[in-house]
Amino acid sequence: MSKASFIASLLQQGQFIEKYKEAGNSMLPIIKSNQPVSLVPVTADTILEVKDIVFCKVKGNYYTHLISATRVRNNQTEYQISNNHGFVNGWVKKRNIFGKVVKIWW
């Protein structure tokens, strides 16, 4: 089990993640490589909006990225996941969004 899939499983169990770190520069300047973030679990009651930063799985890969758009298909809301430089990773349903960033540690 990868670190990211382990974090996803903890969030699915309702656990708060205080300081999750992810390498990469795709979220600069909002989040630097390995800068800790706090994640709250996403539940059925969680409201997700464009510009929220979420921890999710898109096409088999885990990302801490932005919700860049929403749409409704077959009566289900889908969320477009993108980095902070405009690259679109793809569309996911809420079940593939595990956590929402509530704090960026400095």
Salt bridges, closest charged atoms under 4 A:
ASP52 OD2 - LYS100 NZ 3.47
GLU78 OE1 - ARG71 NE 2.73
GLU78 OE1 - ARG73 NE 3.95
GLU78 OE2 - LYS93 NZ 3.20
